[in-house]
Amino acid sequence: MKLDQFLKYQGITLTGGQAKSLIQSGLVAVNGDTETRRGRQLKVGDIVTVEDESFEVQLAPDATP
């Protein structure tokens, strides 16, 4: 999943434009490093931090019954 998609999925931003603006403002870090690329590919276990709140990238629950 890309960083901007992750921010929308987590409900941190409502739109891709908001995600882009937040990322390019330097307010988002991945694994402790400021990230300004909205297309940054995230892996399971990555920690995304926005301001003082952190989110761990996890596997999505299996959608099949």
DOKOLPA-78510 format. One line per 10 residues: number of its first residue (from 1); their letters; for each residue x, y, z of C-alpha. Coordinates in steps of 0.001 Angstrom, whole numbers, m for minus. Each point is the difference from the previous one (the first is absolute). Layout:
NUM = a = X:Y:Z ~ ...
***
This chain:
1 = mkldqflkyq = 0:0:0 ~ 1252:3484:m781 ~ 426:2583:2738 ~ m2757:2317:m1198 ~ m2440:m2934:m246 ~ 940:m1098:3517 ~ m776:3451:1417 ~ m3450:m96:m1608 ~ m599:m3621:1113 ~ 836:892:3610
11 = gitltggqak = m2355:3003:m121 ~ 2819:2466:607 ~ m999:1871:m3163 ~ m3231:m80:m1953 ~ 1386:612:m3473 ~ 3108:m681:m2017 ~ 613:3747:m215 ~ 53:296:3777 ~ 2377:m2965:232 ~ 2315:1540:m2607
21 = sliqsglvav = 56:3333:1818 ~ 684:m1622:3379 ~ 2826:m2124:m1403 ~ 1629:2842:m1940 ~ m148:2202:3112 ~ 2485:m2345:1668 ~ m2446:m1017:2727 ~ 94:m3730:m786 ~ 2751:m2427:968 ~ 495:m3651:m931
31 = ngdtetrrgr = 2084:m2035:2443 ~ 1240:3212:1605 ~ 1120:1715:m3212 ~ m1905:2941:m1484 ~ m1605:m1107:m3259 ~ m1037:2442:m2720 ~ m827:m2516:m2753 ~ m3711:m754:m40 ~ 637:m3058:m2159 ~ 2342:m1590:2575
41 = qlkvgdivtv = m800:m3704:30 ~ m707:m1240:3526 ~ 678:m3504:1312 ~ m1590:m1948:2831 ~ 1655:1110:3229 ~ 815:3551:m1137 ~ m902:2695:2532 ~ m1613:3143:m1407 ~ 17:3005:2321 ~ m2110:3103:m527
51 = edesfevqla = 724:2700:2549 ~ m76:m1933:3321 ~ m2069:m2995:m1126 ~ 1489:m3215:m1394 ~ m1607:m2721:m2095 ~ 1428:m3412:m833 ~ m535:m1398:m3478 ~ m1711:m3369:370 ~ m1401:m2621:m2328 ~ m3559:691:m1012
61 = pdatp = m2484:m2527:1362 ~ m826:m2745:m2458 ~ m3077:1070:m1951 ~ m1003:m3523:m1009 ~ m2555:m1840:2180
***
